[in-house]
Amino acid sequence: MSLRVVFMGTPEFSVPTLVEIIGQGHEVVAVYSQPPRPAGRGMAERKSPVHETAERFGIPVFTPKSLKGADEQEAFASLDADVAVVVAYGLILPQAILDAPREGCLNLHASLLPRWRGAAPIHRAIMAGDAETGVMVMRMEAGLDTGPVAMAEKLAIAPDITTGDLHDKLARLGADLMVRALAAASRGGLDAVPQAEEGVTYAAKIDKAEARIDWSKPAAEVHNHIRGLSPFPGSWCEMTFGDKVERVKVLRSTLAAGSGAPGTVLNDQLVIACGDGAVRLVEVQRAGGKPLGAVEFLRGAAIAPGAVLG
């Protein structure tokens, strides 16, 4: 049985779930997304990925700055939805919104709750060196990602995978999980169990101030920091080109053999000494340039063994 669905989401991560819900024949009566925002070099207002996708399917899109007002809450209730599906929407849902759909609001979250509640669960899982993550469908309540969990899928975190890579895998996995949850809900069989009280951690929003690489840390921590912040905001270090010092983003790395003073270039393969061990830089990007593999980067950059990176 198809459901009347209100979809609430904003970034690219949310798009596969919206498309899969439509593809499964559910009636998406409206989409809620964050308002268009200035972006790009010209800072022209740009609609969110979810907004653009919904318009391609001819679905009405609403972009309120808040859902706290009575008018917005009445408009939401008037949609007469069976269920609201929430995937990285970006606004807190007041109780009146949570209570409006007959089946409540289902949230897709990219972690194994209660670990990594909050805004940046994919980044934080990699930065912490977690070996496993996943996606969960939970019934929403007023707390931050505290609702009971209805369905879950686990996924191993490969040693060199970046946040960008894992984001794409979890987006696809989450889309499949959500449509399975909707199928169960349509049959009246979507049960949920409370989250564990132990093991709660919070995935704080990524601050650009975190992005600088600290070579004095152990190699494993440096590697996790690099891949956890790739591609955005991108971890960085300082490199000297002639008499000029530039920030260079490091987008991919891997653990490597070697030792030396932290930040020292150990060979012509961009192996860099850390506080304990070393990492090899696999992909880097100079300001204004495109991402380059280490070999291609070194063709145009004289970073000799013995140099020390800032």
Secondary structure, 3 states (H helix, E strand, C coil): CCCEEEEEECCHHHHHHHHHHHHCCCEEEEEECCCCEEECCCCEEECCHHHHHHHHCCCCEECCCCCCCHHHHHHHHCCCCCEEEEECCCCCCCHHHHHCCCCCEEEEECCCCCCCEECCHHHHHHHCCCCEEEEEEEECCCCCCCCCEEEEEEEECCCCCCHHHHHHHHHHHHHHHHHHHHHHHHCCCCCCECCCCCCCCEECCCCHHHCECCCCCEHHHHHHHHHHCCCCCCEEEEEEECCEEEEEEEEEEEEECCCCCCCEECCCCCEEECCECEEEEEEEEECCCCCEEHHHHHHCCCCCCCCECC
